[in-house]
Amino acid sequence: MICCVGVGPGDLGFLTRKGQELIQGADVVAGFTAVADLVRSLVKPDARVITMSYKDQVERLQEVAALHLAGSKCVVVFMGDPHFSGFQFLERVEHACQHQVEAIPGISSAQILASRCRVCFDETTFVTFHRRGDIAPFQKHLVHVLEDNRNAIVIPRPWDFMPTAVAAYLTEHGISPDHPTEVWEHLTQSEAAWRGRMGECRSDFSDMSIMLIRSLDGDATNRRMDETAMRFQTGGHMK
């Protein structure tokens, strides 16, 4: 048995019960070092923990696949949810195993951000740059998202497309620098690291960053939400 488990945004309080049970029952738990370290307290004492980095992930996944084929219960852990920003890694797991594997959803940082910032996904588009290869199509997609007057939740690429570069790219491609923007780091552990207008985003941020770029009519959306909340508080009547 082998499965891929999303462990949430960095706080075990957001790990699903299904994911916890699979980790606790596994003979082998594997993943990038930071993710594996996050769940170590759940791993049974006699289980094997295999950590990896971007440089040696292919070799380590081959090791996991061999243990799986030998009969071990193997779990590969992903930060957040495998289908939000870990799909390339999921494909590498399946390539190593030479078959499709089960993926257990987790809670993504994008979902936590939407909750913290009071934006709804039917008015928001999620774009991740946490991928290898050419990101130009995704950059163009982000431009179109904002041109369509939607909010954008963005996961930057740590080595070359961080929030400051995202903001610069968008303004260079005709997007107004006035979009209200927030950058959050270590989302479940702290408040927003930066708030302002997109054109003013020039700070350095850590790799654990996620970005919200609000539509230019986002203030109107927020007012509607505040009015709805007020109706609930006053029994359905606005004064």
Solvent accessible surface area in square Angstrom, and as a share of the most:
residue,aa,sasa,rsa
1,M,93,0.42
2,I,11,0.06
3,C,2,0.01
4,C,0,0.00
5,V,0,0.00
6,G,0,0.00
7,V,0,0.00
8,G,0,0.00
9,P,13,0.08
10,G,14,0.14
11,D,55,0.28
12,L,59,0.29
13,G,70,0.67
14,F,70,0.29
15,L,19,0.09
16,T,47,0.27
17,R,193,0.71
18,K,103,0.44
19,G,0,0.00
20,Q,67,0.30
21,E,99,0.44
22,L,33,0.16
23,I,0,0.00
24,Q,75,0.33
25,G,36,0.35
26,A,0,0.00
27,D,50,0.26
28,V,5,0.03
29,V,0,0.00
30,A,0,0.00
31,G,0,0.00
32,F,39,0.16
33,T,67,0.39
34,A,71,0.55
35,V,11,0.06
36,A,1,0.00
37,D,70,0.36
38,L,45,0.22
39,V,0,0.00
40,R,114,0.42
41,S,97,0.63
42,L,32,0.16
43,V,23,0.13
44,K,62,0.26
45,P,143,0.90
46,D,122,0.63
47,A,17,0.13
48,R,117,0.43
49,V,42,0.24
50,I,9,0.05
51,T,45,0.26
52,M,5,0.02
53,S,52,0.34
54,Y,95,0.36
55,K,197,0.83
56,D,43,0.22
57,Q,7,0.03
58,V,85,0.49
59,E,96,0.43
60,R,73,0.27
61,L,4,0.02
62,Q,89,0.39
63,E,49,0.22
64,V,2,0.01
65,A,3,0.03
66,A,61,0.47
67,L,40,0.20
68,H,24,0.11
69,L,125,0.62
70,A,88,0.68
71,G,59,0.57
72,S,24,0.15
73,K,105,0.45
74,C,0,0.00
75,V,0,0.00
76,V,0,0.00
77,V,1,0.00
78,F,8,0.04
79,M,61,0.27
80,G,7,0.07
81,D,10,0.05
82,P,0,0.00
83,H,98,0.44
84,F,56,0.23
85,S,33,0.21
86,G,14,0.13
87,F,103,0.43
88,Q,59,0.26
89,F,12,0.05
90,L,8,0.04
91,E,87,0.39
92,R,65,0.24
93,V,1,0.00
94,E,43,0.19
95,H,129,0.57
96,A,12,0.10
97,C,6,0.03
98,Q,137,0.61
99,H,78,0.35
100,Q,156,0.69
101,V,14,0.08
102,E,103,0.46
103,A,27,0.21
104,I,11,0.06
105,P,86,0.54
106,G,10,0.10
107,I,53,0.27
108,S,3,0.02
109,S,26,0.17
110,A,0,0.00
111,Q,72,0.32
112,I,15,0.08
113,L,0,0.00
114,A,9,0.07
115,S,85,0.55
116,R,98,0.36
117,C,9,0.05
118,R,111,0.40
119,V,14,0.08
120,C,53,0.32
121,F,83,0.34
122,D,114,0.59
123,E,56,0.25
124,T,5,0.03
125,T,26,0.15
126,F,48,0.20
127,V,6,0.03
128,T,12,0.07
129,F,0,0.00
130,H,63,0.28
131,R,54,0.20
132,R,107,0.39
133,G,53,0.51
134,D,105,0.54
135,I,16,0.08
136,A,36,0.28
137,P,77,0.49
138,F,65,0.27
139,Q,26,0.11
140,K,124,0.53
141,H,84,0.38
142,L,0,0.00
143,V,13,0.07
144,H,103,0.46
145,V,6,0.03
146,L,8,0.04
147,E,106,0.47
148,D,100,0.52
149,N,74,0.38
150,R,74,0.27
151,N,7,0.04
152,A,0,0.00
153,I,0,0.00
154,V,0,0.00
155,I,22,0.11
156,P,5,0.03
157,R,21,0.08
158,P,31,0.20
159,W,121,0.42
160,D,76,0.40
161,F,11,0.05
162,M,36,0.16
163,P,0,0.00
164,T,47,0.27
165,A,37,0.29
166,V,0,0.00
167,A,4,0.03
168,A,44,0.34
169,Y,33,0.12
170,L,0,0.00
171,T,47,0.27
172,E,134,0.60
173,H,93,0.42
174,G,69,0.66
175,I,9,0.05
176,S,35,0.22
177,P,67,0.42
178,D,80,0.41
179,H,6,0.03
180,P,24,0.15
181,T,2,0.01
182,E,15,0.07
183,V,0,0.00
184,W,5,0.02
185,E,35,0.16
186,H,81,0.36
187,L,8,0.04
188,T,21,0.12
189,Q,127,0.57
190,S,51,0.33
191,E,121,0.54
192,A,21,0.16
193,A,51,0.39
194,W,45,0.16
195,R,147,0.54
196,G,26,0.25
197,R,104,0.38
198,M,0,0.00
199,G,23,0.22
200,E,94,0.42
201,C,4,0.02
202,R,178,0.65
203,S,48,0.31
204,D,146,0.75
205,F,30,0.12
206,S,42,0.27
207,D,98,0.51
208,M,90,0.40
209,S,9,0.06
210,I,6,0.03
211,M,0,0.00
212,L,0,0.00
213,I,0,0.00
214,R,24,0.09
215,S,4,0.03
216,L,93,0.46
217,D,65,0.34
218,G,3,0.03
219,D,71,0.37
220,A,33,0.26
221,T,17,0.10
222,N,41,0.21
223,R,143,0.52
224,R,124,0.45
225,M,54,0.24
226,D,79,0.41
227,E,75,0.33
228,T,63,0.37
229,A,36,0.28
230,M,90,0.40
231,R,103,0.38
232,F,164,0.68
233,Q,138,0.61
234,T,47,0.27
235,G,63,0.61
236,G,46,0.44
237,H,136,0.61
238,M,90,0.40
239,K,225,0.95
